[in-house]
Amino acid sequence: MKNIDVAVIMAGGKGSRLLSITNDEIPKPMVPVDGKPLLEYQVEKLKTYGIKKIVMIVGHLGEKIVDHFKDGKNFGVEIDYIFEKEPLGTAGAFYYLKDKIDAKDFMLVFGDVFFDMDFDRMEDFHFKNSALTTLLAHPNGHPYDSDLIQTDDNGRVIGFDSKHNVRDYWYDNMVNAGMYIINKRLLDLVKEPVKTDFEKDILANQVELGANIYAYHTPEYVKDVGTVDRINATVEELKSGLIQSKNLKNKQRAIFLDRDGTMNVSKGFISKADDFELIPGTIEAIKAINKSGALAIVITNQPVIARGECSFEELHNIHNKLKTLLGEKGAFVDDIFYCPHHPDKGFEGEVPELKFDCECRKPKTGMIDEAVKKYNIDLSKSYMVGDSTMDLETARNAGIKSVLVNTGFAGNDGKYDRSCDIEADNLFDAVEKIIKDFR
């Protein structure tokens, strides 16, 4: 990182869900991952990105952390400690941080997170938005039991959705990953060392007051390894090379997905969430993409917005239904790009400012171009899956391989060349063939 060289690690967790490994003899952040303490992975990765000083907030069995790291010199960093005699929640110890940190902005990392990511991108996002705090957000395979972040289209946080809420609504798979960039001014909000919840007591209040709180969205590997099953999965993914490959410093494979007729049942233009229905096999297909390490990115023309038949709010609700249905079964898409424009006029209720010939409407490549820039995608190793010849034309225009699925329009519009690199019965069949081609 160019401007941040200090990090704080919340390393005071007891780890009751890891007792079968720790036997309450080692602190939670020191749980071994493939033979090395989790906390050591964190220190090494932070050092790689220019962190020179680390403050560890320790509690239960904290002396064992100190014995292992000491002053940090053997690990190439300077390490200081704050001891919590009584648990102070996720922010109570901020009171003591004021005297430990000289930098204007610093990283905050929860001690149960395994990560490998390009911090430079997150730092650029933080300073670009002059954020008081930037939260790292990502989709995961279990949003139903995760704390979620609600944002506007620019990534500004507008609310929080606790995992303890009864969710009788469609929700965005935007998980709070437990990593932050914080401006030191935020520490002044903690007036005394009492138990304080960072999200509920500080961030939520700042959002209500209109403070610059942003969420940086990334598909990189950031995983809470607070259970035995998650540690075992992380070890497997570490050995396979998946974790390292997801870092956005590396070129990414992507499978671009058309939406209507490819993922969900083709019913013409969908203008409300009630009409959205996944095609059988879609969830299994997305899970297979997730497991492969490729990005699952939806790109969809949505002229219903320009035509005045669907609001932006309802389109987001439709996409939240997609994310909710996938997440309930352990699958997720990494991002959704949509074109709200439409060049033709004459529709009742149309939105004039959206009625023009844009660069993002398929078969043009604006949405793919945006995804490439955002996620460092290698188009030569990527695919476009769709149900129409327009999708095939988009793939040709972008220079990527094309896959036609016979579940929707199936290329019968006659406007473009129907030839493709792969033809498939449905999305699951398409993904199986793509993954085989990966090998």
N, C-alpha and C positions, 0 to 999 in steps of 0.2 A: 504494500500500500504506500501511496505517495505522501500522505499527510497524517496518517495515524500510526503510532508506534507503541501504544499502550493498550493492554487488554485486561479485563477482569473476568475471572472464572468463578462461577458460583459452585463451589466444591463441597458444600456442607450436607449433601443429601445422605439419608440413612440407608435407603435402598432396601425396603422391606420386601419388594418383589424379587430381589436377587439373593435372598438368604441361602438358597440352595448352593450358591456359588461362594458368597462372601462368608457365610457362617457367622456374620456379625463380627468378623475378625479384621476385615479390611473395609475402609469407607467405600461407599458406592462409586465415586469417580475413579477409584483404583481397581475396579473390576477388570480382570484380564480379558483382552480381545485378541485372540490368536497369540497368546503368550505375553502380550505387552499391556501394561495398565492403560485404560482408556484416556486418563488424564495426560499420559505421556504422548499419546498420539496428538492430543489437542495442542500441547506445548510445541511439539515439533512442527505442526502445520502452521501455527500462528507465527513461529519464528521464520518459516519459509516466506511468509508474506510481509516481513519487515517489522514484526512486533519485537521490541527490545525489552520492554518491561511488562511483567504480569503480576497482578495482585490477585491472590487466591483467597476467597472467603470460605473458611473451613469451620466445621463444627464437629459432628460425631466422628470420633477416631481421627480427628484432624492432625494429631501429632504424627501419624503414620505418613501422611502426605508430606509434612515438613521433613521427616527423616529421609524420605525418598528424594525430594527435590532440593532440599536445603536452600541456599541462596540463588540457585538456578545456574550458577556458572558452568557446571558440568553439562548443562543443556543449552548453553549459548545465549542465555537470557538472564535478566535480573528478576528475581522473584521476591515479593513481599507478601505478608499474610495479615489477614484480619480474622481473629478468633471470635466466634459467636458462642458465648456461654449458654445462652438460651436461643432457640431458633427464632430468627427475625423475619421469616418469610423470604420472598424473592427480592425485597427491596429495603428492608429495615437497616441492613448494613451499609446502605448508601450514605448514611449519616457519617460513617467513619471514612468513607472513600474521599470525602472532600479534602482531607489532609494528605491523601496518598497519591492523588493524581494532579499533575500540573498541566497536562495536555487539555486543549479545548474540546477535543472529541476522542472517544475511546471505544473499543469493542467490548461487548458483554457477551459471554458465552455460558450457557448452562452446562454443568459438569457431566450430564448424562447424554450428551449429543456427540455422535460420530459424524465427521464431516470431511469433505474434500471439495473445495469450491474456489472460484476465482474471486477473491475479496476485492480486487481492484474494481471490478464492475459494480459491486455493492457500494464501495466508497464513492465512486463517481456519481452514482444515483443519489446518495446521501447529500453530497455537497451541491449537486445540480438543483436539488429541491430545497436547499437551505433548511434541512430538517432538524428539528429538535431531537427527534429519535427516528431511526429507520429500523423497522422490524424485518427480519428475513421470513419470507412466506413461501410455501411450496405446496403442491398437491401431494397427498399420500393415499395409501390404500385403506386407511381406516379413519376417514374424516368424521364418521359418526361418533367416535369417542375421543375426538381431538378438539382443542380450543381453536376456533376459527376467527379470521379477520375479515371484516367487511370494508371494501374500498370503493372509491369512485374510479372512473376510467383512467385517471392519471396516477393511480396508486396511492392516493391520499386516504388515510384511514378514516372511516366514518362511523365505525362501531366494532364491537366485539361480540362473538357468539360463543358463550361458554359451553363446554362439553356437557355440563350438568343441565343445560336447558332442555326442555321438552320440544323437540323440533318437529312441529306439525306443518312444516313448510319446506320448499325446495331451497337448498343452500349451496353456496359456492364452496368448492373444495380448496380453500385458501387457509392453510394450516400455519399457525404460529410455531416456528421451528425452534425457538429458544436461543436465537442469536440476534444481536442488536448492534447498531452504532448509535452512540448517545453523546449529545452535547453536554458538557459538564454543567451547564446551567440547570439541567434537570435535577441534579443532586441537591440543589437548594430547596427543593420541594419537600425533602425529608427532614423535618425539623427536630426529630428526636429518634433515638434508637429503639423503636418499638416494632412489633410484628407488622409488616406492611406487604401487601401484594402489589407487585410491579404493574400488572395489567389492570386489575380492578381499581386499586386505590390511586394510581398515578396516571397511567396512560389513558384509561377511559375518561377520567376527569379532564385531562388535557385535550382530548378529542372534543369533548363537549364545549370546551372553552375556545375551540377553533385553532389550537396550536398546530404547527407543522409536524404532524406525525405521519410517516409514510411507510408503506410496505414494499419491499423489494422482492419481486417474484422471480424465482429461479427453479429450474428442473434438476439442479445438481444434487449430489448425494448429501443429504443432511437428515440423519435419522436418530430419533430418541431410542437408545438401547437400554431402556430401563427394565426390560424383562428378559428372561433367559431365552425365549424364542427369538427375540429381536437380536440379541447378541449372536446367537447361532447363525441367523440369516446374514448378519453383517460379516461374520467370519467367512462364510461361503462366498459372499459377493466381493470381499477383499481378495480372496485367493483367485477368483475368476478374472480379476482385473476390471470388473464392472465399475467399482467405486471410482477408481482413478480416471476411467474413460469418460465419466459424466462431468468432470471438471470442464467448464466452458473455455478454458485455455486450449482445450483439444477440440478438433473438428468433430461435429456431431452428425450421426445418421438421423434422418427424420422420415417418418411415414406421414405424408400429408393426406388428410381424410376429408372428402366431401361429406356433408351432413345428410341432407334429405335424399332418401332413396339408397343411401350407402350405409348409414348408421341407424337411421330411423325410417319407419314405414313411410313411403311416398304417399302423401295425401294432398298434393298441390301445395300451395303456399300456406304454411302453418303460422297462425297469428296468435295462438294461445297455448299455454302449457298443457291444457287438458287434451289437446289433439296430438301431442308428442308421444310416440310409441316406438321403443327400440325394436329393431329387427332381431329375431332370435339368433344368437351366436355373437352379437356385437360385443357383449361384455367379455366373453371368452377371448375374442379377438384383441380387445384393448389390453387385457391382462397379458396376453402373449407378447404384445408390443412392449409393455412395461418390463417384462422379464428379459426381453432381448437387449435392453439398454438403449434402443432407439427412442426418439421423441415421438409422441403421438400428438399431432397438431391438426386441429380442425380448421379448414378454410372454407367459408361458405358465403355465397351471395344471398343477401337478405333484402331484396327490393321491396318487401312488405313495409319496411320502414319508410322509404321514400314515397311509397304509394299511400301512406297514411293508414294502412290496415293493421299496423302493429306498432306499439310504442317501444322506445329503447328499453324502458323498464320491463315490459313484458317479454322482450327478446332475452334480456338477462335472466328473467324467470324461467324461460324455456331452457336456456343453457344451464341454469342451476339445477333444473330437473334432470338433465342429462348427467351432470356431475354427481348428483345425489344418487341416481340409479346405479351408476358405475361404482361409486364409492361404497355403496352398501354391499357390493360383492367383491371388494378389494381391488378395483381397477380405477384408473384415472387418465384423463387427457392432460398433457402438459400445458396446452394453451389453446385458445379459440380465437381466430381472426375472422372478422366478418366485414362484408361490404354492404353498407346501408343505402347505397345510391341506386338510381335507376335513370337511364337517359331519356326514356319516353314520357311525354306529358299527357294529361287528359284524364287522370284518375281522380275521382271524387275524394276530397280530403288529403290530397297529395301534399308533400312538404317541399315547397319550391326550392329551398336552398340545397336540397339533396338530389335535385333532378338535373344531373349533368353527366357527361361522359368522363368517368374517373379513370384512374390508373389501377385501382384495386379490384374492380369487378372482373371475375373470370370471364373469358379466357386470358385476360391480362394477368400480370404476375405480381402486382403490388403487394398482395398479402404474403406471398411466398418471399418476396424480397425483404419485407419487414421482418419476417421470422428468421431469415438467414442472418440479418444484421443483429437481431436480438439474441440468437442462440448459437452463432458461429457454426452454421450448418454447411456440410459438404454436399452440394447438390449432386455430385457425381455418384454418391453412395445413397441417395435418397429416392423415394417413390411417391407418386401421387395416385391415390385410389379414389375412384368415383364411378358413378352409374351412368354418366352421359358423355357424349362426344365432346362437350364443352370442357369437361374435366381432362379428357385426353389432350385436347388442344392446349389447355393450360400447362400440362406436363411438358409438351413439346416446346412451348414458348419459354419455359423455365429451364429446359435442358435436363429434365429428370425422367426416369423410367415411369411408364404409365401402366396402371392396372384397371381394367374394366370389370365391375361386378354387375351381375345380371339380376339385381334385386329392385331396381327402380326404373329409370327411363331407358336404361340398357342401350343407349346409343341410337335409338330409333328416331331421333329428330332430323336426321338427314342433312344437317348443316355442315358437318365436318367429317374428316377422315376417321373411320371407326377403328383403324388399326391400333394395336396396343402391344406392349411388351408382354403382358400377362393378362389372361382372361380368367375370371373366377366365378364360381356360383354365388358366393356371398362374401362378406367381409372376413369371416373367419378363414374361409378357403384362401382368400387373397393374402392374408397375413401369414398363413402357413407357407405359401409359395414364396413370399418375399423373404421370410426368415431362412428358408432353405437356400435362397439365392444369396443371402448374406454370407453363408458359409462357403 
